């Protein structure tokens, strides 16, 4: 390796470290703020590590946010995110497979429609969905934010999964059909397992949307016992003022499951993103 290449690698590494620090610093600040007392948080000279670590934000203060127990809020968020993931991933797999493997004249038009739905702001759908959910009787239930999140994430999942099915050689499908597999069995036994990384990355992002959804849950749910973590965190800001250690402890609890999930699924996320950039 020449001296010029070494210098270039050093520069790239330095830039990578700087970008990584910029992205991770808000998370670090959130964690240390949750461990500080009020006096240290509002000190004139900010501290980058708590002088006296306190867990009041996780124990005493967190327990009084809202009238709903934390475990119930956590369960509501988990139900919304999980059901949204199952619905979106299942429907998107079938849709992406059809758009990739069946040569129809409307394929390009359908993909254009899918892309357009991703460009539109989600706030445009709130009023018509509110009226629709009210008429079909799912308003003020957990099913309402589930359907709302699913409608948002299905186009993204289709866009992510379609390149995986396009990259699968047609000979594999033909061989399975010749061997006696029906079309549906070929789809479930051959095509889906090969596309497993794409399905995982689609499911992961859908779970993230469902877990962090505030707008849908705030619009479609009025019953306190059905509201997820995001809504109760939002209410804590206005109802009790901004108690930063309390609020940051709440934020840590809200983001921790997602961070753990993405840590374990990072190789699938990278492969899913790169595959989506190769062929559309």
C-alpha positions, 0 to 999 in steps of 0.5 A: 500500500502506497503512502498516498493510499494510507493517507487516504484511508486515515482521512476516511477513518477520521471522517467516519469517526467524526460522523459516528460521534455526531450521530451517537452524541444525541443518544449519549446525551439522552442517557447521561441526562436521564442519570442526572439530578435536576440541579446538574441538568440546569448547571451553567457549565454542562457536564459530560458525565453525571457527577452523582448518578441517580435513577430517580428518572427511572424509578420515582418520577417515571412511575407518575407519568400518566395514569396508565402503568408503564408495562401497559404502555409498553405492551400497547406499543409492542402490539401495534408494532408487531401486528403492523409488521406481520400485516405489512411483511405478509402483504408486501411479500406477495405484492413484491413477488407478483411485481417482480416475477409476473410480466404485466403491462401495468407493472411500471404503472403500479410501481410508479403509484407505489413510489408516489405514495411514499412521497406524499406526507402522511398527514394527508391520510389522517382525516380520511382514515379517521372517518373510515375507521369511525365507520368500520368501528375500529376507531379508539382501538389498537387496530386503528394505529396498526392499520395506519402504520401498515398502510404507510409501510407496505409501499416501502416494503414492496420497494425493498423486496422487489429487487430480491425477487428480481435477482433470483434466477428464473431457472430456480423457479422453473426447476421447482415447477418441473420437479412437481412443486405448485406455484404457491409451494415454489413461492413459499419453499424456494422464493421466500427463503432466498429473499429472507434478508430482504423480508427481515429488513422490511419487517425491521423498518416496519416495526420501527415505524409502528414502535415510534408512531405518534401521529397515528396513535394520537389521532385514532386513540382517545382511551388512555389505557390503549395509548402507547409509549410515544403518546404518553411521553408526548403528554408528559411534556405538556402535563407535568412540564419538562422534567428532563431527567424524567423525560430522558429516562422515558426516551431511553426506555422507548428507544432501547428495544429498537436499538437492540433489535437493529444491533442484532439485525444490522447485517440484514439491514446493510444487505437489504439497503444495498440490494435495493440500490442495485436493481429496481 
